[in-house]
């Protein structure tokens, strides 16, 4: 589609506004709002509870870290790359 799109204001203040579009997104169906990103992290947490205990983190903290770290990839790619 286009280079990665990332909007901090939409992430931190607009839960339903698009805040992230990965570089390889083929359409706006692959764009993410804060709520979408939160859902991705919560779903990942269901299969990786040990990560949260081991790293003494929360869903919200990981969500913010993920958003700030995303540079081109899909959120699932970022999460799957975490040291579990």
N, C-alpha and C positions, 0 to 999 in steps of 0.2 A: 504494500500500500504506500507508505511514506516512512520517513525516519520516525523514530520513537517520539511520542507525544507524552509529556508529563506536566501536570498542573498542580502545584502545591496548594494553592488556594482551594481548588475544587476538592482535593483530598482532605484537607484539614477543616474546611468549612462548608462543604456542599456534598452531603452524603450521596445524593443521587445525580450529581453532575459527573460527566466523564473526566477522570483525572489521569488515566493512563491508557495509552494505546501502544502495544508492542510493535517493534519495527517490522516484524513479519506478519502482522495482522493483515488479513485479506479483505476485511470489511469492518464496519462499525459494530457488527455482531461480536467482534473480538476486542471491543473496547471495555474498559473497566471503570466503575464508580468505586467510591470508598466501600459501599455496601457489598459490591461484587468481590472486591479484594478481601474484605473481612470474611466473606463466605468461603473463599478459597483457603484462607488460613485456618478457619474453623474445621473445614473438611479435612485438611492435612493433619490437623491436631488429632483428630479421631484415630488416625493410624500411627501417630508418632507421639503419644503421651509422654514417653520416656524422655524425649528431647526437652520438653518443658521443665521437667523435674531436674534433669541433668544440668541444664543451662540456667536454671532459676529465672525463668522468664514467663511472661504472660502472652496471651493471644494478642492483646493490644500492642504490647512492646514489640512482638515479632512482626505484626502488621506494619507498624511505623518503620521498623528497620528494613523490612522488605521493600516498602514503597521508596524509601530514601536510597536504597541500593539498586533498584531496577534501573537499567540503562538501555535495554533493547529487548530483553527476553520476556517470555510469558511468565506470569507469577508462578505457575506450577513448575517451570524449569528452575527458577530460583529456589523454591522450596525443596525440590528433589535434590538439589545440589548441596543442601545443608548437611553438615556432619552429624549423622544420626547415630 
